[in-house]
Amino acid sequence: MTDGGYGFFGSSLRDLPRLRSARRGRASSWDRDGGNDDRLTVRPGETVTLADLTGPGAVTHIWCTVALPFKEGPHAAETDYLRRLVLRITWDSGNDPSVLVPLGDFFGVGHGKTTNFASAPLQMSPQDGKGFNCWFAMPFAERARIELVSELAAEPVYFYYYIDYESYARAEPDLGYFHAQWRRENPTDGVEQGEQSNAEFLLEGTNLTGEGNYLILDAEGRGHYVGCVLNVHNLSGNTDWDWYGEGDDMIFIDGESFPPRLHGTGTEDYFNTAWCPTQAYHAPYHGITLPGNHNWKGQISLYRFHIEDPVIFERSIRVTIEHGHANKRSDDISSVAYWYQTLPHRPFGLPPVHERLPRSE
């Protein structure tokens, strides 16, 4: 291998002709006996290593699909397996994972569901969104350990995967490490409507501190935030106009006080849509994969990726959003934050499996 590193190569079509020095590799579930059983069978409670790579290198693409064994008769009991399976990635010699996210949520859709959608870094592809793809670049200096953790209680799963990567002759010191974290508040700490009219409850009130906002990311170190998936399960029994949004996004950088430099105007605005959307939509950097039911009831999933506009921080970052205007709503909200930063990072965990399971609609 020649003396190449990660390099200054973009991924645009214009940059593809630039020759680079790296060695391609792939870890996958191909049948080592030469047959067509190209999958892992992951038993309940089992952790499997999908790839254990030596650096310097970079993971460039992950594809996978997963299914429960087919059964005659009654349906399998653990159809919420996309919240019971966890993707865990640990970089270099660290003991604390930098990626710790339920499998379905990591690839862009919450509530344990799949649906066809295409963004720039994440996609769920046919059939019925069950082909998962990630194109976030994930460079590492020494080691990349990628694992799948099953917290199913009774069912095995069939898991097929590719992990494509590049190996380099030298590491580059100015590259951040990819991170992803899952959070949930079920429900958020809202207020009772009481004597307020529906319009007063959903549209009026003040928040001049940012306290009580839903927390998407709270990280320390140097890096940049590159986006999130936000999932809402509308828990209101209101039969009137029942819009779940109006929550301003507030991003606090390096310990700044209220008001932050990045203060937005409403949930749909941060996700680059408008006027209380009810339609599924997917673009390279923003979209609505699950728009909910009539009157915004049920399950919603949205994404916003800061690919062209990463949010840079030198010491710390807190990414927050109101749950309803002035934090009045009490819905089930979960999220995945994606970011790059230096190591070591502030360690984070994952709630136990019973606290991750999606509600039935």
HUHU-V49883 format. One record per residue. N is the residue number from 1. RES is the residue in three letters. D_LAST is the distance of its C-alpha to the last C-alpha in Angstrom with 1 decimal. Layout:
# HUHU-V49883
n: <N/N>
res: <RES/RES>
d_last: <D_LAST/D_LAST>
This chain:
# HUHU-V49883
n: <1/2/3/4/5/6/7/8/9/10/11/12/13/14/15/16/17/18/19/20/21/22/23/24/25/26/27/28/29/30/31/32/33/34/35/36/37/38/39/40/41/42/43/44/45/46/47/48/49/50/51/52/53/54/55/56/57/58/59/60/61/62/63/64/65/66/67/68/69/70/71/72/73/74/75/76/77/78/79/80/81/82/83/84/85/86/87/88/89/90/91/92/93/94/95/96/97/98/99/100/101/102/103/104/105/106/107/108/109/110/111/112/113/114/115/116/117/118/119/120/121/122/123/124/125/126/127/128/129/130/131/132/133/134/135/136/137/138/139/140/141/142/143/144/145/146/147/148/149/150/151/152/153/154/155/156/157/158/159/160/161/162/163/164/165/166/167/168/169/170/171/172/173/174/175/176/177/178/179/180/181/182/183/184/185/186/187/188/189/190/191/192/193/194/195/196/197/198/199/200/201/202/203/204/205/206/207/208/209/210/211/212/213/214/215/216/217/218/219/220/221/222/223/224/225/226/227/228/229/230/231/232/233/234/235/236/237/238/239/240/241/242/243/244/245/246/247/248/249/250/251/252/253/254/255/256/257/258/259/260/261/262/263/264/265/266/267/268/269/270/271/272/273/274/275/276/277/278/279/280/281/282/283/284/285/286/287/288/289/290/291/292/293/294/295/296/297/298/299/300/301/302/303/304/305/306/307/308/309/310/311/312/313/314/315/316/317/318/319/320/321/322/323/324/325/326/327/328/329/330/331/332/333/334/335/336/337/338/339/340/341/342/343/344/345/346/347/348/349/350/351/352/353/354/355/356/357/358/359/360/361>
res: <MET/THR/ASP/GLY/GLY/TYR/GLY/PHE/PHE/GLY/SER/SER/LEU/ARG/ASP/LEU/PRO/ARG/LEU/ARG/SER/ALA/ARG/ARG/GLY/ARG/ALA/SER/SER/TRP/ASP/ARG/ASP/GLY/GLY/ASN/ASP/ASP/ARG/LEU/THR/VAL/ARG/PRO/GLY/GLU/THR/VAL/THR/LEU/ALA/ASP/LEU/THR/GLY/PRO/GLY/ALA/VAL/THR/HIS/ILE/TRP/CYS/THR/VAL/ALA/LEU/PRO/PHE/LYS/GLU/GLY/PRO/HIS/ALA/ALA/GLU/THR/ASP/TYR/LEU/ARG/ARG/LEU/VAL/LEU/ARG/ILE/THR/TRP/ASP/SER/GLY/ASN/ASP/PRO/SER/VAL/LEU/VAL/PRO/LEU/GLY/ASP/PHE/PHE/GLY/VAL/GLY/HIS/GLY/LYS/THR/THR/ASN/PHE/ALA/SER/ALA/PRO/LEU/GLN/MET/SER/PRO/GLN/ASP/GLY/LYS/GLY/PHE/ASN/CYS/TRP/PHE/ALA/MET/PRO/PHE/ALA/GLU/ARG/ALA/ARG/ILE/GLU/LEU/VAL/SER/GLU/LEU/ALA/ALA/GLU/PRO/VAL/TYR/PHE/TYR/TYR/TYR/ILE/ASP/TYR/GLU/SER/TYR/ALA/ARG/ALA/GLU/PRO/ASP/LEU/GLY/TYR/PHE/HIS/ALA/GLN/TRP/ARG/ARG/GLU/ASN/PRO/THR/ASP/GLY/VAL/GLU/GLN/GLY/GLU/GLN/SER/ASN/ALA/GLU/PHE/LEU/LEU/GLU/GLY/THR/ASN/LEU/THR/GLY/GLU/GLY/ASN/TYR/LEU/ILE/LEU/ASP/ALA/GLU/GLY/ARG/GLY/HIS/TYR/VAL/GLY/CYS/VAL/LEU/ASN/VAL/HIS/ASN/LEU/SER/GLY/ASN/THR/ASP/TRP/ASP/TRP/TYR/GLY/GLU/GLY/ASP/ASP/MET/ILE/PHE/ILE/ASP/GLY/GLU/SER/PHE/PRO/PRO/ARG/LEU/HIS/GLY/THR/GLY/THR/GLU/ASP/TYR/PHE/ASN/THR/ALA/TRP/CYS/PRO/THR/GLN/ALA/TYR/HIS/ALA/PRO/TYR/HIS/GLY/ILE/THR/LEU/PRO/GLY/ASN/HIS/ASN/TRP/LYS/GLY/GLN/ILE/SER/LEU/TYR/ARG/PHE/HIS/ILE/GLU/ASP/PRO/VAL/ILE/PHE/GLU/ARG/SER/ILE/ARG/VAL/THR/ILE/GLU/HIS/GLY/HIS/ALA/ASN/LYS/ARG/SER/ASP/ASP/ILE/SER/SER/VAL/ALA/TYR/TRP/TYR/GLN/THR/LEU/PRO/HIS/ARG/PRO/PHE/GLY/LEU/PRO/PRO/VAL/HIS/GLU/ARG/LEU/PRO/ARG/SER/GLU>
d_last: <54.1/55.5/55.1/51.8/48.8/45.5/47.5/46.9/45.4/42.4/40.1/41.0/42.7/45.9/46.0/45.5/49.3/50.1/51.1/49.8/50.7/48.0/47.2/43.9/42.1/39.0/37.3/35.2/34.2/36.9/38.5/41.6/43.2/43.2/40.9/37.5/35.3/34.3/31.6/31.1/29.6/28.1/28.0/25.7/26.9/29.2/30.0/31.7/33.8/33.0/36.0/38.7/40.8/44.0/44.6/45.5/42.8/39.5/36.3/35.9/32.9/30.2/28.6/26.5/24.1/22.6/21.4/21.2/24.2/23.9/24.0/25.0/23.2/19.9/17.5/18.0/16.5/15.9/13.7/12.7/16.3/16.1/15.6/18.1/20.7/22.7/25.2/28.2/31.3/34.5/37.4/41.1/42.3/39.5/37.7/34.7/32.1/31.6/28.3/25.8/22.2/19.4/20.2/17.4/17.4/21.2/21.2/19.3/15.5/13.0/9.7/11.6/11.6/14.8/16.0/19.7/21.1/24.6/25.8/29.2/28.5/25.1/23.9/21.4/23.4/23.3/22.4/18.8/19.2/20.3/23.6/23.5/26.4/27.8/31.0/31.4/35.0/35.5/39.2/40.6/44.2/44.5/41.5/37.9/35.9/32.5/30.5/27.3/26.2/24.1/22.4/21.0/22.3/23.1/22.6/25.0/23.9/26.1/26.7/28.8/30.0/32.7/33.8/36.5/38.9/42.4/45.2/47.8/51.3/50.7/48.0/47.7/47.4/45.5/42.2/39.1/36.7/33.2/30.5/26.7/24.7/21.1/20.2/17.4/17.4/14.6/15.1/17.9/20.9/20.9/22.9/22.6/23.1/25.9/28.4/27.4/26.7/23.5/25.6/27.3/24.2/22.6/25.9/28.7/29.9/31.5/30.9/34.3/33.8/30.5/29.9/26.4/25.0/22.2/24.2/23.6/27.0/30.0/32.8/36.5/39.1/40.1/37.8/35.4/31.7/30.4/26.8/23.2/19.6/17.3/13.6/11.9/8.5/9.6/9.9/12.5/12.9/15.6/16.2/18.9/18.9/16.1/17.0/15.8/19.0/22.7/23.0/26.3/26.7/29.7/31.3/34.1/36.7/39.4/38.9/39.4/38.9/37.0/36.8/36.1/37.7/34.2/32.5/30.1/29.0/25.3/22.0/22.2/26.0/25.7/23.5/26.3/24.4/25.2/24.4/20.6/19.7/17.0/18.3/17.8/21.1/22.8/26.4/28.4/27.7/24.6/21.5/17.9/16.2/12.7/13.4/10.1/9.9/12.6/14.1/12.4/9.0/5.9/7.3/11.0/13.7/17.4/20.8/24.4/27.3/30.7/32.8/35.5/35.2/34.5/34.6/37.7/38.4/41.5/40.6/37.0/33.9/31.0/28.2/26.1/24.0/23.3/19.8/20.4/24.1/26.2/23.3/22.1/18.3/16.3/13.2/12.0/14.3/15.6/18.3/21.0/24.5/27.2/30.9/34.4/36.9/40.0/40.0/39.7/36.4/34.9/33.2/29.5/27.2/23.6/21.6/21.5/18.9/17.0/16.6/15.3/12.4/9.0/6.3/3.8/0.0>
